[in-house]
Amino acid sequence: MLYLRDLWRRHRRKVLVTAGVLGSGYLLYKLYDAHKRRLIDLERQLANERENDEFIKAQMQLHFENIQRVADTTTLPHAMPYLSCRIAEDLNLSHLMERLVKGKDQPNSLSSSEKLELWDRLKILSFTRMVVSIWAVTILSLYIRVQVNILGRHLYIDTARGLGSSYLLEEADLIDRDDQQKFLASADFLANHGLPKLISSMQTAATEVLKAKQLRDFFNTAILHETIMQILDVFLSMGSPHHWVDCLMPEDPRLYKLAKTSSDETNPPEFTKFDQLMVETREVLSSAEFSNVVELSLKAVAKALVEEKGFQSGGGNLTNGMPLARLLPRIAQICPTLVEEPSKNQFIQIIQSVPEVGLFFTLLYSNMSAS
C-alpha cells in the first residue's frame, strides 16, 4: 500500500498530464466527428438542392418549348384570321380596280383626271395595305409570343413554388383563369380597336414616301424593298417613341388608375393581376431589345415578300423590273398571303427563324434582362 502511495506521489503529475492529453484528444475527436457529420449533411443538402434546381431548369426548358407551340398552334391561329378579315374589309381595293377596268373597257366613262386620281388612290392604298399587312403579321406574331412567355413563366412559377427551388424567384399571388383569358384575349385589340389608327398612320407614311413615285417609274426587287422599308421607317418615327404600342394594346393601366386614385382617394382602384401582366407586356414592347427584334423581323419579312413568286411570275418579273402601274395589281393579289392562317403562312415561319427572335424569347422566359 505504501508502495502504491509512493508510486502515485512520484508519477502523479505524469498521470494527470497523460489523462488530460487523452481527454482533450477524445474531446477534439468528438468535435471533429460532429463537424465532419455536419459537413456531410450540408454537402448532401446542397447536392439535393442542385439536383432539384437542375430538375426545375429542365422542366422550365420543356415548359418553354411547350408554350412556344401553344403560341403557334392555338393563340396565333385564333387571332390571325380575324385580323386578316378586318384588313381586307378596311383596305378593300376591289372597288378601285373595278372602276379602272370599267374605264379601260368604256373609255368615255372616266375623264383623264378621274383616271389619274383613281390610279393615285390605288397606288397609296395598295402600298398601305401591303405594309399594314407586313407590320401586322410581324407585330402580332411577336406580341402573342411575348404574352404566352410572360404568362407561361408566371403560371409555371405558381405551380412549381411548392418545390422550394432556389432557382425560382418569389412571385405574387396566383393568376386566376379569368385574368388569364382576359390577358390572352387582348391579342384581338389590334383587330378590334387599333387597326383604324394603324391604317391612318401607315397611309400617311405611304403618301409621304410615294408622292414622288409615278406610275411609269421603274420598280425592281431592290426598289420595292427599299420603298417598303422607307414607309415602315416613316411610320415608326411618327409621334412619340413606341407610339405604335397603342395600336396593339390598351393604354397603360397605371396611368388610368393613378388618375382615378388622385380623384378618389377614399376608394383607390385595385391593381389586378391582369393589370400587372399588361404592364409587364407593355414594358417588354417598349424595350430597346424588342425594337431591335421588330426591326430585324420586318426586314426579313420584306425581303421574303419581294422575292415571292407572285412578283416573279407572269408577264415580266420584278427581278428584271416593271413599271409601277403593272406592279400595283400584283401587290393587291399578294397582300392576302401575308396574313394567311399560320399553318400556311411562310412569313410567320421566317419571323420565327430569325436567330435574334429565338434568343430574345429565351431571355424573356428566363426573366433575364429582356425588358
Secondary structure, DSSP 8 states (H G I E B T S, - for coil): -HHHHHHHHHHHHHHHHHHHHHHHHHHHHHHHHHHHHHHHHHHHHHHHHHHHHHHHHHHHHHHHHHHHHHIIIIIHHHHHHHHHHHHHHHT--HHHHHHHHHHHHSGGGS-HHHHHHHHHHHHHHHHHHHHHHHHHHHHHHHHHHHHHHHHHHHHHHHHHGGG--TTS----S---HHHHHHHHHGGGHIIIIIHHHHHHHHHHHHHHHHTT--TT-EE-HHHHHHHHHHHHHHHHHSSSTTTTHHHHS---HHHHHHHHHHH-TTS-----HHHHHHHHHHHHHTSHHHHHHHHHHHHHHHHHHHTSHHHHSSSS-TTT-EEHHHHHHHHHHHHHHHTS-GGG-HHHHHHHH-HHHHHHHHHHHTTSS--
